Amino acid sequence: MKNLNACKNCHLLTDKDRCPNCSDITVKRWSGYVIIRDPSKSQIAKKMNITKPGKYALKVR
């Protein structure tokens, strides 16, 4: 996997300095990730308040 950054707000993993989801800053310090395919059917997505499919960090520092 490339060097990805995680959004401090929505936890989306991206290679950009700003999140494409919410335009917040991204950081390199994160751990664990989950891939959400269908947020409407995912219990994890509901618990993390995720509404769009993608890769998300579980913990962002």
C-alpha positions as CSV (number, residue, x, y, z in Angstrom):
1,M,0.0,0.0,0.0
2,K,1.2,3.5,-0.8
3,N,2.0,6.0,1.9
4,L,-1.5,7.1,2.7
5,N,-2.7,9.9,5.0
6,A,-5.9,9.8,7.0
7,C,-8.4,12.7,7.4
8,K,-8.6,13.9,11.0
9,N,-12.4,14.5,10.6
10,C,-13.9,11.6,8.6
11,H,-10.9,9.1,8.7
12,L,-10.8,8.6,4.9
13,L,-7.5,7.3,3.6
14,T,-6.0,9.4,0.8
15,D,-2.7,10.3,-0.8
16,K,-3.6,14.0,-0.7
17,D,-2.9,16.8,1.9
18,R,-6.6,17.7,2.0
19,C,-9.5,15.2,2.3
20,P,-11.6,14.9,-0.9
21,N,-14.6,14.1,1.3
22,C,-14.7,17.0,3.7
23,S,-11.6,19.2,2.8
24,D,-10.1,18.8,6.3
25,I,-6.3,18.2,6.8
26,T,-4.8,14.8,6.6
27,V,-2.1,13.3,8.8
28,K,0.4,10.4,8.4
29,R,-0.2,9.0,12.0
30,W,-3.0,6.5,11.8
31,S,-3.4,2.8,12.5
32,G,-5.7,0.0,11.2
33,Y,-8.1,0.4,8.3
34,V,-11.4,-0.9,7.0
35,I,-12.7,-1.0,3.5
36,I,-16.4,0.0,3.3
37,R,-18.2,-1.2,0.1
38,D,-21.8,-0.5,1.0
39,P,-22.2,1.9,4.0
40,S,-26.0,1.4,4.2
41,K,-25.5,-2.3,5.0
42,S,-22.4,-2.0,7.2
43,Q,-22.6,-2.0,11.0
44,I,-19.0,-0.6,11.2
45,A,-19.9,2.2,8.8
46,K,-22.9,3.1,10.9
47,K,-20.8,3.1,14.1
48,M,-18.1,5.3,12.4
49,N,-20.7,7.6,10.7
50,I,-19.4,6.7,7.2
51,T,-21.8,7.5,4.3
52,K,-19.5,6.9,1.3
53,P,-17.6,3.8,0.2
54,G,-13.8,3.8,0.5
55,K,-10.8,3.0,2.8
56,Y,-11.0,4.4,6.3
57,A,-8.5,4.5,9.1
58,L,-9.7,3.0,12.4
59,K,-7.6,5.3,14.6
60,V,-6.2,8.7,13.7
61,R,-3.7,10.6,15.9
